[in-house]
């Protein structure tokens, strides 16, 4: 098959959506041709970067101007079998228009709970604190998402909980298909602790440093644990909320024990997964949480706050503890004492990217047949 991926977010951005898209593309390319269309001019083979402008409210993100595919005869010599849209904005809309012109089916993946990210569009906190305004904006955003995804022949939700949310908001033809992960043994940096001057135990958080990840809440909950000085919270990423969190660490008196690494090379990140003692997450807006998979694959136990997706994932796969504000610190402390390592065989078998890609191929075939 010739498959066209349309996405508003792609490399060099670093996030779970890019990770998911890239994993599927790499696996599908073993058997099919996958073209990537995005605002990113990566220079990769079969990758096309649209003109774009900066989205100032969210540093690092760009808004594509995909006029070349909408109005010009781009890819006129390539006969695509299917279009797969990974976001509902300008590039995703271009994908749907492209598919209609070519009379080919469209599959859409729901990667992000965009109604929970409205603060990036409406930056006034005072406005967003007015309940009826926030409620109205959420209602309008779901109206748009319903209109967009119901133009697709099939919609992918990464978890059963997200499928339930989509169907509750009127989105049809939803199929559950989690992103898998590469299960082959990966090389990793065995010296990351030394590189970052860490002789202590490690509490690890991986994910873009944004407000909705609730890293500040993690810091507050773990203040008593971190104040002892025998463990450090390592925030292995970067993002627009970093300065605010560095200030918060100073105010809590734990700045020496909160380490912001910035963006890491893949081998360094894998090194932290293997060197850490416990993985933590408090986000309430995840649609699947690939970082939880990566942590579990390294045998790292996870402590997460109760939330529909991540809580269900941890319980279902028995990879750690689902906590409340009161039980979060004790759960982390327990894993720091015991240095528990998980058995990884069952979860590797369940979430192998090869299996996920085969299920995606089957969905493509079903849509084409219909």
N, C-alpha and C positions, 0 to 999 in steps of 0.2 A: 504493500500500500504506500501511497504518497500522502503524508499527513502534514497539515499546516497548523503549527502551534501559534496562536495569537496571545500575547501577554503584555500587560502594562508594566510588569516588573520582571527584570532579568539581570544577569550579570552586567556590571561588577557589583550590583547590590547584593547584600548578604542577608538572607532571611529564609524562613521556612518555605515560603512560596517558591522562591528561586530554587531551593534545594529539591523540592518535590518535582518541579518541572524538569530540572536537569536530570534527576534520577530516572524518570520515565523516558525522557528523550534518549539518554544513553542506552537504556535497555532495549527500547523499540528499534533503535538504529542497527541493532544486530540482525534485524530481519526486514526492516522497512526504511523508507526515506522520510526523515522528519525535518521539516523546514521551520526555523524559529523566526518569528516576526515580532519585534518589540521596539521600544525607544532606545535600545542599546546597540551601538555599533561595535560589536565584539571582534569582528574580523574573522570569526569562525566560518568554516564551510557550511553552507546551507543556513546561514544566519543573515537576516536582513534587518538593518536598523533604520527606523523612521526618523525623520526630523522631529525634534522635541524641544520643549521649553522646561525650565526648572519649576518644580512645585515648591514654592518657598515655605509653605506651612509644614512641610515634612522634608527636611534636608536629605539629599541623596536620591530623591525620587524625581522623575521627570514625566511630563505629560506629552504623549506622542501626538504628532500632527500627520496622520496617515493618509494624506490626500493622494499620495502616489499610488496606493492600492485601491482607493475608492474611485478615483477619476481617470487614472492612467491605465494602460494595459500591462501592468506589472505581472510577471509570471505567465504571460500569455502562452508560452510554449510548454508550460508545465501543467499536466493534467492531474489535479489533486483528486483523491478519493474522499477525503474527509477533512473538515476543519474542527479544531479543538480550541475553544476560547477559555482562557485561564483568568480572565478579569472582565468586569462589566463596564469599563470606561472606554476611552477613545479607541484603543487598539482592539478591544473586544468587540465594540460596535463595528469597526472596520472588518473584523473577521466574519461577523454575521452578514454584513452587506456583501462581502466577497463571496460567501457561500451561496447567497441567494442569486447573485449574478451567474455563478458557475453551476447552479442547480445541484449542489451537493449538500449532504447532511452536516449538521453541527452538533458537537458534543460540548457541554460547558462544565467546568469544575468550579465548585463553590469553595474557594480557599479561605476566605476571610469574612468575619462577621462585621461588614462595613457599618451597619447601624450603631455599632459600639465605638466607632472611630470618628464620629461626627465632630468631635472637638478639633480635628485637623482642618475642617471646613469652616466651622464657626468658632473662631478663636477667642471670642469674648466669653470668659468664665461666668460673668454676671448673667448673660443671656442663657447659657447652658444650665444654669442653676434654677431657671424658671421652668417648673415642671411641665406646663402646657406647651411651652415652646419646644422643649426637648422631646416630649411625646409626639408633637406634630411632625418634627423633623424625622424622628424614627419611622413614623407612619409613612411619610413621603419617600423615605429611602427604601423601605420595603416595597412600596408601590412600584418604584423604578426597578428594583431587583426582580420583582415578579414579572414585570413586562419584559425585561431583558432575558431572563433564564427560560421563560415560557416560549421564547422563540427558538430554543434549542430542541433537538430531537431527543436528547437524553441529558440529564444533569447528574453529575457525580458529587456526592457528599462523602467526606472522608470518614465519617463515623455515623452510627445509628442515631445519636443524639442530634447531630446537625441535620440529618434527614428529617427527623421529627420537627425541628425548628422550621425548615424550609417548607414542609408540607403544611404546617400550621399557618404559614404566611402565603399559602396559595401557589407555591411552585410545584409543578407537576413532573412526572416521569423521572423521579429521583432514584438513583442507584447508589448503594454504599460501596465504596472502593477506597480503602486506606492506601496511602503511599507506603510502599515498602522501603527497604534499605538494603544496601549491599552487605551481604553476610560473609563475604570472604574476609579472611584475616587481613587487617590493615597495618601498615607500618606506622609507628608512632614515636614521637620524641620522648625518650626516657629521661631527659634532663630538664624538663620544663620547670620543676620545682626549683632547681638550682638557678636556672635562667632568671627567675622572678624573685630569687632570694627567699624562698619559702622552705623553712625547716619545720613548719607546723602542719597539723592536719588541715585538710581542705574541704570546705563546703562549696560546691560548685553551682553556679548559675550560668546557663548559656542562652542567649537570646538578645536581640537588638535592644539597646538601652533606651526604652521609651516609657512613658508614664503608665501605660496600660499593662505593662509587665509586672507592676507592683513590687519592684525591687526594694523601694523604700519601706514597704510594709515588711518585707523579709528582714531588712536590717533592724527595724524596730523590734520585731519578734525575737530576733537572735542577739539582741544587745547583751543580755546577761551571759550568753554562751561565748560571744566574741570578746567580751571584756576580760575574760580569764587569760587571754593571750596565747592559749595553746592550739587555737584553730583560726583560720582565716577564711573569710567569704571571698571567693574569686569570681568576679563578674567577667566572663570570658567573651566579651564582644565590645561594641561601642554604639553610640547613638546620641540623639539630641538631648537626652535627659541626664547625661553623665555629670555635667557640672552641678546640677541641682542635687544629685545623689552624693557627690563628693562633699558638698556643703553639709548635707544631712549627716553624713558619717562623722564630720567634725563636731557637729552639735551633739551627737550621741556619745562622743568620746571614744569612738571605735575606728577612727580613720586609719590607724596603723594596721588594723586587721581587716580592712576592706580593700581588695586589690582589683583595680580596673585594668585589664590587660590590653584593651583595644582589640581590633580585629586580629585574629590569629591565622597563621598558616594551618592547613589541614592537619599536618603531622603534629603541630603544637596542640591543637584542639583535642585530637585523639589522645595525646599525651596526658592532658588534664583529665579526660574521662578515666584513664587508667590510674592516674596518681591520686585522684580525689577519694574521699571517704564517704561522701553522701552528696546527692544531687537535689537541688531545691527548685520549686516553682510555685508562684502565687498568682499567675495570670488567670483571669476569668473569661478571656476572650479567645482562647485557642479553639481552632477547629479540629486539630489532631495532636499537635505537639511532637514533631519529629525528633526534637532534642531528647524527649523522654525515651524514645526508641534507641537513639544513639547511646544514651547513658546506660540503658538496660543491656544493650549489646556488649558493652564493656564490663558488665557485671556490677554496675554501680547502683546501689539502692536509692530510691527516690522518695522524697517527702514533698507532698503537694498540698495546697489548700483545697478544701472542698469546692469543686466547680464541676459542672455537668460533664465536660469532655475529659479533662485531665484526671479528675477523680475516678470516673468510670474506667479509664484506661489503666490506671494503677491498680485498682481493685480487680478488674477482669484478668489482668496478666500477672497479678501477685508480685509486683516489683517494688513494693515499699509501703509507705503509710500515707493515708489521706487524713489531714489534720485540720483542727480549728485553730483560732488565734491562741488559745490556751495550751493546746497540745503540740503545737508546731515545734517549739524549742525543745521540749522533752524528747520528741521523736528524733530530732536531729542529734541531740546529745547521746541517745541510745546507739545510733549508728556510728557516731564518732568513737564511742567506747569499744564497740565490738568489731569495728571494721568488717562488716558483713559484705560478702560478695555473692552475687546472684548466679544461679544456674541459668545459662543463656540458650540452651538447646531448643526449648519449646517455643520461645519468642522468635528465635531466628527462623525456625521452620514456618511459623505463622506469618511473619512479615517480610519474607524474602522478596526483594524487588522483582525477581524473575516471576514469582507467582502473581504479584500485583500487575505486572505488565501483561501477562497472559490473560488475566481477567479483563484488562482494558482492551486488548485485542478482540476478545470475545464480544465485548460491548460494541466496539466499532462494527464488527461483523453483523451483529444483531440489528444495529441501526441501518446499515447498508441494505440488509435483507428486507427490512420494513419499507 
